[in-house]
Amino acid sequence: MKTFKKYILLPAPPEEVYLGLTKAQSIQLWTGAEVEFEEEAGTEFSLWDGDIVGKNLEFDPGKKIVQQWYFGEENEPSIVTIKLHPDKKGTSLEFVQTNIPEEDYKEFTEGINEYYLGGLADFFEEEDN
């Protein structure tokens, strides 16, 4: 099992980025796909028409989101921790994911970079135009 960690800078304050990650309507805007999401610990969620499914574990408004992402039945849960750090340019988003199956790592992290983090970056950059 592998761990993936990445930082991205977003030109928006942490409170706005947090809303973009926790409000179903906002998530739908930057993913461009069906979303099922509630900002409540213990609830299950679905992003990209079910391509990413999991369970919400913890919310610290404006600062942190902890989720469990599912990789099939046989694998132990993958934990995603998103931390939002204030930065002079907006927000430094820290994305850490543990327990990514070795055989899925390359393809999965490419998808995270392009669609999840890339989608977020595009969403917040377009808002400023």
C-alpha positions as CSV (number, residue, x, y, z in Angstrom):
1,M,0.0,0.0,0.0
2,K,1.3,3.5,-0.9
3,T,0.7,7.0,0.3
4,F,0.2,10.0,-1.9
5,K,0.8,13.6,-0.8
6,K,0.5,16.8,-2.7
7,Y,0.2,20.6,-2.1
8,I,-1.6,23.0,-4.4
9,L,-2.2,26.7,-4.1
10,L,-5.6,28.0,-4.7
11,P,-6.4,31.8,-5.1
12,A,-9.3,31.8,-2.6
13,P,-9.5,31.9,1.2
14,P,-9.6,28.6,3.1
15,E,-13.3,29.1,4.0
16,E,-14.2,29.3,0.3
17,V,-12.2,26.3,-0.6
18,Y,-13.8,24.4,2.3
19,L,-17.2,25.2,1.0
20,G,-16.1,24.1,-2.5
21,L,-15.2,20.7,-1.0
22,T,-18.2,20.2,1.2
23,K,-21.3,21.6,-0.5
24,A,-22.8,19.2,-3.1
25,Q,-23.8,22.1,-5.4
26,S,-20.2,23.4,-5.5
27,I,-18.7,19.9,-5.9
28,Q,-21.0,19.3,-8.9
29,L,-19.7,22.6,-10.5
30,W,-16.0,21.6,-10.4
31,T,-16.4,17.9,-11.1
32,G,-19.1,18.4,-13.8
33,A,-20.7,15.1,-12.7
34,E,-23.3,13.7,-10.3
35,V,-22.5,14.1,-6.6
36,E,-24.0,12.7,-3.5
37,F,-22.5,14.5,-0.5
38,E,-23.5,15.7,3.0
39,E,-21.2,17.6,5.3
40,E,-21.8,15.2,8.2
41,A,-19.4,12.7,9.8
42,G,-20.6,9.1,9.3
43,T,-22.3,9.8,5.9
44,E,-21.3,8.1,2.7
45,F,-20.6,10.0,-0.4
46,S,-20.3,9.5,-4.2
47,L,-18.4,11.7,-6.6
48,W,-18.1,11.5,-10.4
49,D,-21.2,9.4,-10.8
50,G,-19.8,6.8,-8.3
51,D,-16.2,6.7,-9.5
52,I,-15.1,7.8,-6.0
53,V,-17.2,6.5,-3.1
54,G,-16.5,6.6,0.6
55,K,-17.4,7.8,4.0
56,N,-17.0,11.2,5.7
57,L,-15.1,10.9,9.0
58,E,-14.4,14.4,10.2
59,F,-15.0,18.0,9.4
60,D,-13.2,21.0,10.8
61,P,-14.8,24.0,9.0
62,G,-12.3,26.0,7.0
63,K,-9.4,23.8,8.1
64,K,-9.7,20.1,7.5
65,I,-11.7,17.2,6.0
66,V,-11.0,13.6,6.7
67,Q,-12.6,10.9,4.5
68,Q,-12.4,7.1,3.9
69,W,-12.3,6.2,0.2
70,Y,-13.2,2.7,-0.8
71,F,-11.0,0.5,-3.1
72,G,-13.1,-2.6,-3.5
73,E,-14.1,-5.0,-0.7
74,E,-10.8,-6.7,-0.1
75,N,-8.6,-3.7,0.6
76,E,-8.3,-1.8,3.9
77,P,-9.8,1.7,3.8
78,S,-7.9,4.4,2.2
79,I,-7.8,7.6,4.3
80,V,-7.9,11.0,2.7
81,T,-7.0,14.0,4.8
82,I,-7.4,17.5,3.2
83,K,-5.9,20.4,5.2
84,L,-6.4,24.0,4.3
85,H,-3.6,26.4,5.3
86,P,-4.0,30.1,4.8
87,D,-1.4,31.5,2.4
88,K,-0.8,35.0,1.2
89,K,-2.0,34.0,-2.2
90,G,-5.2,32.3,-0.8
91,T,-5.0,28.7,0.4
92,S,-2.4,26.0,0.4
93,L,-4.3,22.8,0.2
94,E,-2.6,19.7,1.5
95,F,-4.0,16.4,0.1
96,V,-2.7,13.2,1.8
97,Q,-4.1,9.7,0.9
98,T,-2.9,6.5,2.6
99,N,-3.4,2.9,1.8
100,I,-3.6,3.2,-2.0
101,P,-3.2,-0.3,-3.5
102,E,0.2,-0.6,-5.3
103,E,-1.4,-1.8,-8.5
104,D,-3.7,1.2,-8.7
105,Y,-1.3,3.9,-7.5
106,K,0.0,5.3,-10.9
107,E,-3.4,5.5,-12.6
108,F,-5.2,6.7,-9.5
109,T,-2.8,9.5,-8.6
110,E,-2.8,10.7,-12.2
111,G,-6.6,10.9,-11.9
112,I,-6.4,12.8,-8.6
113,N,-3.9,15.3,-10.1
114,E,-5.9,15.8,-13.3
115,Y,-9.5,15.7,-12.2
116,Y,-9.7,16.2,-8.4
117,L,-6.9,18.7,-7.7
118,G,-6.9,20.0,-11.3
119,G,-10.7,20.5,-11.3
120,L,-10.5,22.4,-8.0
121,A,-7.6,24.6,-9.3
122,D,-9.6,25.4,-12.5
123,F,-12.8,26.1,-10.5
124,F,-11.1,28.7,-8.2
125,E,-9.0,30.3,-11.0
126,E,-12.1,30.7,-13.2
127,E,-14.0,32.4,-10.4
128,D,-11.5,35.3,-10.3
129,N,-11.8,36.1,-14.1
